[in-house]
Amino acid sequence: MTVITKEEGVIQPSDEDLQRLEKALDFSNTMKTFNLSKNNLKVKTQNLLSYSTSGGSFSVDQSLISFMNFVVSSGKTEISLLDKNDIPIRIEDTEKFLEDVSSLYFEVVNDYYNEYQQLRSSRKIEKVLEI
């Protein structure tokens, strides 16, 4: 309950009000830190999902893996593929390329999942900052 003193005309918050304000500030700081850490994890993951070969750089995602699976299952051993800069790159071993990008994707996304779960389970700012 807020107390107003008549002499000074100053509003004095009660201890309960101060505690509620402190809890709200702590929660706000925790959420801000959580969201910043979550965004950093997302950016880190996106950076790690890059695969370079034959002078090209590819963004590894589910659509690239699906397309390469189609290519391999169609019996094609060589193809020209546009990299993330729209430069045509010759892939001479489609099966190896598919294996490499699939392995990279699963490893990076699994690490992202584990780090995200660790972040989610953190309840204090100190734990979030440790990650």
C-alpha positions in Angstrom: 0.0 0.0 0.0 1.4 3.4 -0.9 1.7 6.0 1.8 1.3 9.7 1.3 2.8 12.0 3.9 0.8 15.2 4.5 3.7 17.4 5.5 5.9 16.8 2.5 3.3 15.8 -0.1 5.6 13.0 -1.1 4.4 9.6 -2.0 6.3 6.8 -0.2 5.9 3.3 -1.6 5.3 0.6 0.9 7.8 -2.3 1.3 5.2 -4.5 -0.5 5.2 -2.1 -3.4 9.0 -2.0 -3.5 9.2 -5.8 -3.5 6.6 -6.2 -6.3 8.5 -3.6 -8.3 11.8 -5.4 -7.7 10.2 -8.7 -8.8 8.8 -7.1 -11.9 12.2 -5.6 -12.8 14.0 -9.0 -12.2 11.5 -10.7 -14.4 11.9 -8.1 -17.1 15.7 -8.4 -17.0 15.5 -12.2 -17.1 13.2 -12.1 -20.1 15.4 -9.5 -21.9 18.5 -11.7 -21.2 16.6 -14.9 -22.3 15.5 -13.3 -25.6 19.0 -12.0 -26.3 20.5 -15.4 -25.6 17.8 -17.1 -27.7 18.5 -14.7 -30.6 22.3 -15.3 -30.3 21.7 -19.1 -30.4 19.6 -18.7 -33.5 22.2 -16.5 -35.3 25.0 -19.0 -34.3 23.0 -21.9 -35.7 22.3 -20.0 -39.0 26.0 -19.3 -39.3 26.9 -22.9 -38.6 24.5 -24.2 -41.3 26.7 -23.1 -44.1 28.6 -25.6 -46.2 31.3 -24.8 -48.7 32.6 -26.9 -51.5 33.9 -26.5 -55.0 34.2 -22.7 -54.6 30.6 -22.4 -53.5 28.8 -21.8 -50.3 25.4 -23.3 -49.5 22.8 -22.6 -46.8 22.0 -26.0 -45.4 18.3 -26.4 -44.7 15.6 -29.0 -45.1 14.8 -28.0 -48.7 18.4 -28.4 -49.8 18.5 -31.9 -48.2 15.1 -32.8 -49.8 16.2 -31.6 -53.2 19.5 -33.5 -53.0 17.7 -36.6 -51.8 15.6 -36.4 -55.0 18.7 -35.9 -57.1 20.4 -38.9 -55.6 17.3 -41.1 -55.8 16.9 -40.1 -59.5 20.3 -41.6 -60.1 22.1 -38.4 -60.9 25.8 -38.4 -59.8 26.7 -34.9 -61.0 24.7 -31.7 -61.1 25.1 -28.0 -61.3 23.6 -26.2 -58.3 23.1 -22.6 -57.4 24.8 -21.6 -54.2 23.6 -19.0 -51.8 25.1 -16.2 -54.0 23.3 -17.6 -57.1 26.6 -18.8 -58.5 26.4 -22.1 -60.4 28.6 -24.8 -58.7 29.3 -28.2 -60.1 28.7 -31.0 -57.6 30.6 -34.0 -58.9 29.5 -36.5 -56.2 25.9 -35.9 -55.3 25.8 -38.8 -52.7 28.8 -37.4 -50.8 27.3 -33.9 -51.0 24.0 -35.2 -49.6 25.7 -37.1 -46.8 27.8 -34.0 -45.9 25.0 -31.5 -45.8 22.7 -34.0 -44.0 25.3 -34.7 -41.3 26.0 -31.0 -40.8 22.3 -30.2 -40.5 21.6 -32.9 -38.0 24.7 -32.1 -35.9 24.0 -28.3 -35.8 20.3 -28.6 -35.2 20.8 -31.2 -32.4 23.3 -28.8 -30.7 20.9 -26.0 -31.1 18.1 -28.1 -29.5 20.4 -29.0 -26.5 21.5 -25.5 -26.0 18.0 -24.1 -26.3 16.7 -26.7 -23.7 19.5 -25.6 -21.4 18.5 -22.0 -21.9 14.8 -22.7 -21.3 15.5 -24.5 -18.1 17.5 -21.5 -16.7 15.6 -19.6 -14.2 18.1 -17.0 -13.1 20.0 -14.4 -15.1 23.3 -15.9 -13.9 22.4 -19.3 -15.4 21.4 -17.7 -18.6 24.6 -15.7 -18.9 26.7 -18.9 -18.2 25.5 -20.4 -21.5 
